Amino acid sequence: MKVFSIIILPFSMFLVIGGQYIVDTGTLASAPYTGVIIFGVGALMLMLAMLAFVGSSFEYRRLLSICCLLSFIVGTCVVGISIAYYAMRDGIQSHLVENWELIRVILPPTYQAQYDRDQFSSFMETNLKMAAFVGIISGLFLLLEAAVCMTLMHYSTLFKRQLAQDKENMKHVQAATSSPSGTKVDHVPHHVHARRQVILNLVNLKL
């Protein structure tokens, strides 16, 4: 979980800053819409990273459940969109090449694809495939994160139930040891006596 946060945090900050930069500078013709979308995706990824870090550090089941739900939804959407994007990449490439005269205006002067349509087409083909694969891998990573959240919530619930049971057993032990001498305490389970020292250390812990 913490590794996920460390990986996602710089990526999300890059998206947030990049979206803000696109909106402010008007680099693209569709800058307001593109910048807002990129900024929103970055903010969502940043929120997921923070939820994963705080939830895993303090074992907050509510935060983990929110992180699990959001990771599953976002991961599923990213995988689905990336697969559809990969399937339609030929049409997207053809559309971009047809509008090369308009696109080349915003390309850097030192970029060779600004002056060569064939090189621009080859560049678009490579980058469209790479973008689709990166999207699929990112979506699968988010789905894996959702599975990790579910596992962590399960073990956290089991631990807290066991802790509550140990506290209850400790109450029986303390009641038995404080009873008058000569009173039988055979009803106290044998394993409770064996774990008495461990339970004493757990009594001070909070659920």
C-alpha positions, 0 to 999 in steps of 0.5 A: 500500500505504501509502495503504491502511494510512493509510486502514484504520488509523483505521477499524480502531482505531474498530472495536476501541474500539467493540467494547470499548465495546459489551461493557463498557457492554452497550449492546445486548441482544446486546452480548457477541456483537456487541462481540466480532464488531466487535472481531475485525473491527477487529483483523483490519483492523488486522493487515492494515494493519500487514502492508501497511505493513511488507511494502511498506516493506521488500519482505518477500515473506512478509509481502506474501503473507500480506497478499495471502491475508488481503485476498483472503479477507476481501474475498471474504467481505465482498463476498459477505455484503454482496450477500446482506445487500442481497438480504435487506434487505427481510426484515431491515427488516420484522423490525426494524420488527416489533420496534420496541417493543423496539428503541426502548428503547435509542434516544436520547431525542432521536431522533425514530424512537423515537416514530414507527414510520414514521420508524424504518422509513424510517431503517432502509431508508436505513441498510440500503442504505448499509451494504450499499453500504459493505460491497461497496465495502470488499470491492472495496477489499480485493480491489484491495489483494490484487492490488497485493500480488501485483504488488508481490511479482512486481516484487520477485522480478524485481528480486532476480533481476536483482540476483543476475544482475548480481552474477554478471556483476560477478564475471566482470568482476572476474575478467577485470580481475584476469587477467594482461596479454595475456590475452583477455577476449572472453568477457565480454559487452559490455553488462557493461562498459557497466553496470559502474559500476551493477553496482559500486553494486549489489554492496554491496546485500543480496538 
